[in-house]
């Protein structure tokens, strides 16, 4: 069979359709398909959960968490301590900083199950209105809170740093 150049000619409309389809492929890669094929491997095996005991702000909590749950999500979603903020979720901004066994950590970068039996202090455990932690009082006195979103992490980081050098 012989081919001519007209067989490979593409219209402007055909080019736009092909380009759109090609450009949308990465976006569609994570979308579920409608096929009745076997379920994904994760659904077949299911997530594994583990029991966990944490001492948070002086109170003991017994939890059963998915092993993939970050300490940040355990605090916010399971213990409803919303003072610790989720900022970048990559350990770069520090909004999620808490104090674990006297050392400051980014709670978005660590799994909750890694801290079985640990003592965790969040911004809620440092002070209360009318009786602020000295670092909280200093932030208020010197207008250090800016918009306030990352302030809990900054305060926990500063308290943790001072504890580490003491």
Secondary structure, 3 states (H helix, E strand, C coil): CCCCHHHHCCCHHHHHHHHHHHHHHHHHCCCCCCCCCCCCHHHHHCCCEEEEEEEECCEEEEEEEECCCEHHHHHHHHCCCCCCCCCCCCCCCCCCEEEECCEEEEHHHCEHHHHCCCEEECHHHHCECCECCHHHHHHHHCCCCCCCCCHHHHHHHHHHHHHHHC
